[in-house]
Amino acid sequence: MECWSGRLQFLKVSTTPRDPQRAVIAALAGLLERYEERPAIALLAHATTIATNALLGQIGLELPRTALVTTHGFRDVIEIGRQNRSALYDLNVQRPRPLVARRDRFTVNERLDADGNVLQPLDDNEVERVCSQLRDGNYAAVAICLLHAYANDAHERRIEAAVLSALPNARVTRSSHVDPAYREYERFSTTVVNAVLAPIVVSYLERLLFGLCELGIDASLYVMRSDGGLTTAGDVLDRPAALIESGPASGATAAAALGRAMHLPRVLAFDMGGTTAKAGTILDGRVQVAHEFEAAGTTHSGRGVKGSGYAVRFPFADLAEISAGGGTIAFVDEGGSLRVGPLSAGADPGPACYGRCERATVTDANVVLGRLHQAALLGGTFPIDAARSRAAVASLARELGMGVEACAAGIVALVDHAMAQVLRIVTVERGLDPREFTLIAFGGGGPLHACAVAQELEIARVIVPVHPGCFAAQGLLNAALHADAVRSVLLDARAANDATLAQWFAEREDSARNDLGRRGALADSIVCSREYDARYRGQGFELTVAADGSPDDVVARFHDAHRARYGYEVRAEVVELVNARLRASGRLSLAMTATKNEAPARDVAAQRRALWRNDTWVEAPVVARSALAPGEAIHGPAIIEEYDCTTYVPPGWRLTAGRVALELERCS
């Protein structure tokens, strides 16, 4: 991007899963080749899925040997977990493999009570014994998690100092630094995940920075966190687990920025890529954020399956995800029914039309239906074989005893329905009415399916941004720097104005402002918000509410939030504050201020047969998006093509071209 002119340039390259920084460097090199006089790069921002891929067991990202140091008697906390069964009626269900083997868990004799008072002092001889064992094991990372360390971290700090001295090359993670909140399993799990990821993320960033140096790029590198905020590459080394949802968060951030620019109070972000589809709600321009999730877990109909992954307590964009992307594979199940997913052909080998796979995917179904170009994608630079798509879908059609086009339409209908379910999760199941939202569709496949998904949810308006296939990357340009802090409090909500809490908030605000300023935030742009995690006394879960106002205001907000989420409130019950949270954000001094897309002369109109429904073919006009003049309207059926995406306008919908987005509305 040329920051000062506001012009955007886009380039997509094939991913390199075994060596992910190669694709990043290749994309940057390709962009720089377009300039006769090499421009200076002022800002470099990056989102990555390396942390998720490592936890999922991707080849080439093997997890390093990691040790855990904990209080005597608590070495098995990370394995016992919460007793949640990911498959309730499966007698052979397997828990996620512990990230630290039992032989690599070491204990020390020490004990604190829940208020942080020392019941048994930490013995220096114990610490030296453990350090000797760690030296013998040659560990790449060490997690330190002591009982009740969130209330008093003195013992953890002593162990950390000793371990750093004994293993100077190891990455050490202390629970009171990364997750100073109560609930031992979640705190232990977060710390272990962070420790395991640290060597992988450090190595990746070092290789990336080396590649940037070879290109002659010396700009500061910023990285997207799971909550949609940026941080510096150096700071992320402390909390690599904060990157687990980095990639998806970038798309939600871009959707929030577009929603603010278009003055849309309620937005649904709908991102359909090659492997998955993701959805999230944006209210009044803010991405909804949650504070706990299970990394590398499984999903069922878009919902995370409890007990199937590793608990992580870091802020993250509250998105639902389902295995429904362009590469999702269609098949006939044992009962003779057509199914789609969750298996995906991925980027390699990819859909059948890529020439390296025989199985039909969602992309192949769209090729058969005429909704995608029949010869090439990416503006003609990526050839595809439509005959292979037809052959793959025909194979399924023969098993089902139906026509090829009907089978392709069935594949698309099934994936559309699955994605509509995900949108229901982030609206209806959160107490929100999807009919009140505008759908922003992006990703390589989002605009192709958006109208059908919107129609199922009775959403009347769909927005397709400029270059939707690269839209998530634009979120990096819109993102602010983020900082956050948390403290366990366990107080009656009537004590919400407690002087100690007020002092903690004030101290954390000062610290956050200094931290964000050091990272490059504009001082006058920094905004801090105070929040509480609250619950009815005795509940095992919390809801986050704003902390400003009187204690009565906090209690009323919690009742309202509980009713919106669960359909009821209990006014007579005591409301308890579990955690105090501070969130701070500030804009970078360098940021995108405008977008200009210069349209060439109108392309010659083309026609392509596209299947509508019930085996009915129609001649749909195919128009280059760059040829649409602002304000120009097209009634469906129509196909809008651009470099990185295709938008399908079905019958009954009208498209209007805007300067920064296409607007699609259902006709009355």
VODREN-490973 format. One record per residue (C-alpha): y, z, x. Coordinates in steps of 0.25 Angstrom, whole numbers, padded with zeros to 4 digits, always signed. Layout:
BEGIN
YZX
...
END
This chain:
BEGIN
+0000+0000+0000
+0014-0003+0005
+0021+0010+0001
+0035+0006+0001
+0034-0007-0006
+0025-0002-0017
+0015-0014-0016
+0000-0011-0017
-0011-0018-0009
-0025-0016-0012
-0038-0019-0005
-0052-0015-0008
-0064-0015+0002
-0078-0012+0001
-0082+0003+0003
-0090+0007+0015
-0098+0019+0010
-0104+0022+0024
-0091+0022+0031
-0080+0024+0021
-0068+0023+0030
-0071+0009+0034
-0067+0004+0020
-0054+0012+0020
-0051+0006+0034
-0055-0008+0029
-0046-0007+0017
-0034-0003+0026
-0036-0014+0036
-0037-0024+0025
-0024-0020+0019
-0017-0020+0033
-0022-0034+0035
-0013-0039+0024
-0001-0036+0032
+0005-0045+0042
+0013-0033+0047
+0005-0020+0047
+0012-0010+0038
+0013+0005+0041
+0004+0014+0033
+0011+0026+0027
+0001+0032+0019
-0014+0032+0018
-0022+0038+0007
-0037+0038+0005
-0047+0042-0005
-0062+0043-0002
-0076+0046-0008
-0082+0050+0006
-0083+0065+0001
-0091+0061-0012
-0099+0051-0005
-0104+0061+0006
-0108+0071-0005
-0116+0060-0012
-0123+0057+0001
-0118+0044+0005
-0125+0038+0017
-0116+0040+0029
-0109+0052+0024
-0120+0062+0027
-0116+0077+0025
-0114+0085+0037
-0121+0098+0041
-0113+0109+0035
-0115+0124+0035
-0111+0135+0025
-0106+0149+0029
-0106+0159+0017
-0108+0173+0013
-0122+0179+0015
-0130+0177+0002
-0122+0164-0002
-0127+0153+0006
-0134+0147-0006
-0122+0146-0015
-0120+0131-0013
-0134+0129-0017
-0135+0138-0029
-0122+0133-0035
-0120+0135-0050
-0134+0133-0055
-0129+0120-0062
-0140+0110-0064
-0136+0096-0064
-0147+0092-0073
-0150+0103-0082
-0164+0099-0087
-0169+0093-0074
-0179+0103-0068
-0178+0095-0055
-0163+0094-0053
-0158+0095-0039
-0145+0102-0035
-0136+0095-0025
-0141+0097-0011
-0133+0108-0004
-0123+0102+0005
-0126+0114+0015
-0141+0116+0018
-0146+0131+0017
-0149+0132+0031
-0134+0128+0034
-0128+0140+0026
-0125+0152+0034
-0120+0166+0028
-0112+0177+0034
-0112+0192+0029
-0098+0194+0022
-0094+0197+0008
-0081+0197+0000
-0079+0201-0015
-0073+0192-0025
-0059+0197-0022
-0060+0194-0007
-0063+0208-0003
-0072+0210+0009
-0085+0216+0006
-0092+0213+0019
-0084+0208+0031
-0088+0196+0038
-0095+0199+0051
-0090+0190+0063
-0105+0191+0069
-0109+0184+0056
-0099+0173+0058
-0103+0171+0072
-0118+0170+0068
-0115+0159+0058
-0106+0151+0068
-0117+0151+0077
-0127+0145+0067
-0116+0135+0063
-0115+0131+0078
-0130+0129+0079
-0130+0120+0066
-0119+0111+0071
-0113+0110+0057
-0102+0099+0054
-0096+0108+0043
-0096+0122+0038
-0093+0128+0025
-0088+0143+0024
-0090+0149+0010
-0090+0164+0009
-0091+0172-0004
-0077+0175-0011
-0070+0168+0001
-0060+0163-0010
-0055+0177-0011
-0054+0180+0004
-0057+0169+0015
-0056+0178+0027
-0071+0178+0030
-0071+0163+0028
-0060+0161+0037
-0067+0169+0048
-0079+0161+0047
-0072+0148+0047
-0064+0151+0060
-0078+0155+0066
-0085+0142+0062
-0073+0133+0066
-0074+0140+0080
-0089+0138+0081
-0090+0124+0075
-0077+0118+0079
-0081+0104+0074
-0087+0108+0060
-0079+0107+0047
-0077+0121+0041
-0074+0123+0026
-0070+0137+0021
-0072+0139+0006
-0059+0147+0005
-0051+0136+0011
-0057+0124+0002
-0061+0132-0011
-0055+0146-0012
-0060+0148-0026
-0071+0157-0032
-0085+0152-0037
-0093+0153-0024
-0102+0140-0027
-0090+0131-0029
-0083+0136-0017
-0095+0135-0008
-0098+0121-0013
-0084+0116-0011
-0084+0122+0003
-0097+0116+0007
-0094+0102+0001
-0081+0103+0009
-0088+0106+0021
-0098+0096+0020
-0088+0085+0018
-0079+0089+0029
-0086+0082+0041
-0088+0069+0032
-0073+0068+0028
-0068+0072+0041
-0076+0061+0048
-0072+0051+0037
-0058+0054+0038
-0059+0053+0054
-0065+0039+0053
-0055+0035+0043
-0043+0040+0051
-0049+0033+0063
-0050+0020+0056
-0036+0021+0051
-0031+0023+0066
-0039+0011+0070
-0031+0003+0059
-0018+0009+0065
-0015+0017+0052
-0009+0031+0055
-0004+0035+0041
-0008+0049+0036
-0021+0048+0028
-0021+0055+0015
-0034+0057+0007
-0036+0059-0008
-0042+0072-0013
-0051+0074-0025
-0039+0079-0034
-0031+0066-0032
-0022+0072-0021
-0020+0067-0007
-0022+0075+0006
-0021+0072+0021
-0034+0068+0028
-0032+0080+0037
-0031+0090+0025
-0043+0084+0018
-0052+0088+0030
-0051+0102+0025
-0056+0099+0011
-0064+0086+0011
-0071+0090-0002
-0057+0087-0008
-0060+0072-0006
-0073+0072-0015
-0066+0065-0027
-0055+0058-0018
-0058+0044-0023
-0058+0046-0038
-0046+0055-0037
-0038+0044-0031
-0040+0035-0044
-0036+0046-0053
-0024+0049-0045
-0020+0034-0046
-0022+0034-0061
-0013+0047-0062
-0002+0040-0055
-0003+0028-0063
-0003+0036-0076
+0010+0043-0071
+0016+0030-0068
+0013+0025-0082
+0017+0038-0089
+0003+0040-0095
+0000+0054-0098
-0015+0053-0100
-0023+0044-0091
-0038+0042-0089
-0041+0037-0075
-0053+0028-0075
-0059+0023-0062
-0071+0014-0062
-0076+0010-0048
-0088+0005-0042
-0097+0017-0044
-0091+0027-0053
-0080+0028-0064
-0071+0040-0064
-0061+0045-0075
-0051+0056-0075
-0039+0061-0084
-0025+0061-0079
-0015+0069-0088
+0000+0068-0086
-0002+0060-0073
-0011+0071-0066
-0026+0069-0063
-0034+0080-0069
-0040+0089-0057
-0052+0098-0058
-0056+0108-0047
-0071+0107-0046
-0082+0096-0046
-0095+0093-0041
-0095+0083-0029
-0107+0073-0028
-0112+0078-0041
-0118+0069-0052
-0112+0065-0065
-0117+0063-0079
-0109+0054-0088
-0097+0057-0080
-0098+0072-0079
-0101+0079-0066
-0115+0086-0067
-0113+0100-0063
-0122+0105-0052
-0125+0091-0047
-0114+0091-0035
-0107+0100-0026
-0096+0109-0032
-0082+0106-0026
-0069+0113-0030
-0058+0104-0026
-0048+0098-0035
-0052+0084-0040
-0048+0074-0050
-0055+0077-0063
-0063+0064-0064
-0076+0060-0071
-0085+0050-0065
-0097+0042-0069
-0106+0032-0061
-0100+0020-0068
-0093+0009-0059
-0094-0005-0056
-0107-0003-0047
-0114+0006-0057
-0128+0000-0060
-0134-0004-0073
-0148-0002-0076
-0159-0001-0087
-0165+0013-0088
-0179+0017-0091
-0176+0016-0106
-0171+0002-0106
-0157+0005-0107
-0145+0000-0099
-0139+0010-0090
-0127+0010-0081
-0126+0019-0069
-0125+0029-0062
-0131+0021-0050
-0121+0012-0044
-0122+0000-0034
-0110+0005-0027
-0102-0003-0017
-0114-0007-0010
-0122-0015-0015
-0113-0015-0027
-0114-0023-0040
-0124-0035-0041
-0112-0044-0040
-0109-0039-0026
-0122-0046-0022
-0130-0034-0016
-0136-0028-0029
-0145-0032-0040
-0141-0021-0050
-0131-0023-0061
-0119-0015-0061
-0106-0013-0070
-0099-0023-0061
-0110-0033-0063
-0109-0031-0078
-0094-0034-0078
-0097-0046-0070
-0107-0051-0080
-0097-0048-0092
-0086-0057-0085
-0077-0045-0083
-0077-0046-0068
-0074-0058-0059
-0087-0067-0058
-0085-0070-0043
-0077-0060-0035
-0070-0046-0036
-0058-0041-0028
-0049-0053-0030
-0060-0062-0026
-0063-0055-0012
-0077-0049-0017
-0086-0059-0022
-0097-0056-0033
-0109-0063-0039
-0108-0063-0054
-0122-0069-0055
-0128-0057-0048
-0121-0048-0058
-0127-0056-0070
-0141-0055-0064
-0140-0040-0062
-0136-0038-0076
-0146-0048-0081
-0157-0040-0075
-0153-0028-0084
-0151-0037-0096
-0165-0042-0095
-0171-0028-0095
-0162-0024-0107
-0165-0037-0114
-0151-0041-0116
-0141-0051-0111
-0134-0050-0098
-0120-0049-0104
-0124-0038-0114
-0131-0031-0102
-0118-0031-0094
-0110-0027-0106
-0119-0015-0108
-0117-0011-0094
-0102-0011-0095
-0103-0004-0109
-0111+0007-0103
-0102+0009-0091
-0090+0009-0100
-0096+0020-0109
-0100+0028-0096
-0085+0028-0091
-0080+0031-0105
-0088+0044-0104
-0081+0048-0091
-0068+0046-0097
-0072+0055-0109
-0076+0066-0099
-0062+0066-0093
-0055+0066-0107
-0063+0071-0119
-0071+0081-0111
-0057+0086-0105
-0051+0088-0119
-0043+0075-0118
-0043+0063-0127
-0045+0049-0120
-0038+0042-0130
-0025+0048-0125
-0027+0043-0111
-0024+0030-0104
-0035+0025-0095
-0032+0020-0081
-0043+0011-0076
-0046+0008-0062
-0056+0006-0051
-0063-0007-0049
-0070-0006-0063
-0061+0003-0071
-0052-0008-0078
-0064-0016-0081
-0070-0006-0090
-0057+0002-0094
-0055-0004-0108
-0069-0002-0112
-0069+0013-0107
-0056+0015-0114
-0060+0009-0127
-0072+0019-0128
-0062+0031-0126
-0052+0025-0135
-0042+0024-0124
-0031+0014-0128
-0025+0011-0114
-0030+0007-0101
-0022+0006-0088
-0027-0003-0076
-0019+0000-0063
-0015-0010-0053
-0027-0013-0044
-0037-0003-0051
-0048-0005-0041
-0039+0001-0031
-0032+0011-0040
-0038+0023-0035
-0033+0020-0021
-0019+0020-0027
-0021+0035-0031
-0020+0038-0016
-0006+0033-0017
-0002+0040-0029
-0009+0054-0025
-0001+0066-0021
-0005+0076-0010
-0012+0088-0016
-0014+0102-0012
-0021+0113-0020
-0025+0128-0018
-0034+0137-0027
-0037+0152-0028
-0047+0160-0036
-0039+0170-0045
-0049+0175-0056
-0038+0181-0064
-0035+0183-0079
-0025+0172-0083
-0015+0182-0087
-0013+0185-0073
-0009+0170-0070
+0005+0175-0065
-0001+0184-0055
+0008+0186-0043
-0003+0183-0033
-0006+0170-0040
+0008+0166-0040
+0009+0169-0025
-0003+0161-0022
+0002+0149-0030
+0015+0150-0023
+0009+0151-0009
+0000+0139-0012
+0011+0131-0017
+0019+0133-0004
+0006+0129+0004
+0004+0117-0004
+0018+0112-0003
+0017+0114+0012
+0003+0107+0013
+0007+0095+0005
+0020+0093+0013
+0012+0093+0025
+0003+0082+0020
+0015+0074+0016
+0019+0077+0002
+0034+0076-0002
+0039+0090-0004
+0046+0088-0017
+0034+0081-0023
+0025+0093-0021
+0020+0099-0035
+0012+0112-0036
+0004+0116-0048
-0003+0129-0051
-0016+0130-0059
-0027+0140-0063
-0042+0138-0065
-0044+0146-0078
-0055+0150-0087
-0059+0159-0098
-0065+0172-0092
-0080+0170-0089
-0080+0155-0089
-0086+0148-0077
-0076+0136-0077
-0061+0135-0076
-0049+0125-0081
-0037+0123-0073
-0023+0126-0079
-0009+0126-0075
-0005+0140-0069
+0010+0139-0072
+0016+0147-0084
+0012+0161-0089
-0002+0166-0090
-0002+0163-0105
+0001+0149-0101
-0011+0148-0091
-0020+0154-0102
-0015+0144-0113
-0017+0132-0103
-0031+0137-0101
-0035+0138-0115
-0029+0124-0118
-0037+0118-0106
-0050+0125-0111
-0048+0120-0125
-0045+0105-0120
-0057+0106-0111
-0067+0113-0119
-0062+0113-0133
-0059+0127-0135
-0052+0139-0129
-0054+0154-0130
-0040+0161-0131
-0046+0175-0131
-0053+0173-0118
-0047+0178-0105
-0042+0166-0096
-0045+0168-0081
-0039+0161-0070
-0049+0157-0059
-0042+0149-0049
-0027+0147-0046
-0024+0133-0041
-0012+0126-0034
-0011+0111-0034
+0000+0104-0027
+0003+0089-0025
+0014+0081-0018
+0017+0067-0016
+0016+0060-0002
+0029+0055+0004
+0022+0041+0004
+0017+0036-0009
+0016+0024-0018
+0029+0022-0026
+0026+0009-0033
+0016-0003-0035
+0020-0018-0035
+0010-0028-0038
+0015-0042-0036
+0009-0052-0046
+0006-0066-0042
+0008-0078-0051
-0001-0077-0063
-0016-0081-0060
-0022-0092-0068
-0029-0086-0080
-0044-0086-0080
-0055-0084-0090
-0068-0077-0089
-0079-0074-0099
-0080-0059-0101
-0090-0053-0111
-0083-0044-0121
-0094-0038-0130
-0106-0042-0138
-0109-0053-0128
-0096-0060-0132
-0089-0067-0120
-0075-0070-0120
-0066-0078-0111
-0057-0067-0105
-0045-0071-0097
-0045-0066-0082
-0032-0063-0077
-0027-0058-0063
-0020-0045-0064
-0009-0049-0054
-0006-0060-0064
-0002-0051-0076
+0013-0049-0078
+0018-0036-0082
+0017-0034-0097
+0007-0046-0099
-0004-0043-0109
-0018-0048-0110
-0027-0045-0122
-0042-0043-0119
-0052-0048-0116
-0046-0051-0102
-0050-0048-0087
-0039-0044-0077
-0043-0046-0062
-0037-0040-0050
-0041-0038-0036
-0049-0025-0037
-0052-0024-0052
-0054-0031-0066
-0048-0026-0079
-0056-0030-0091
-0047-0031-0104
-0057-0031-0116
-0054-0037-0130
-0045-0027-0138
-0037-0023-0126
-0024-0028-0121
-0019-0028-0106
-0005-0027-0102
-0001-0029-0088
+0009-0018-0081
+0015-0017-0067
+0005-0006-0063
-0006-0007-0073
-0013-0015-0083
-0012-0008-0097
-0024-0011-0107
-0023-0006-0121
-0032-0007-0133
-0027-0017-0143
-0025-0011-0157
END
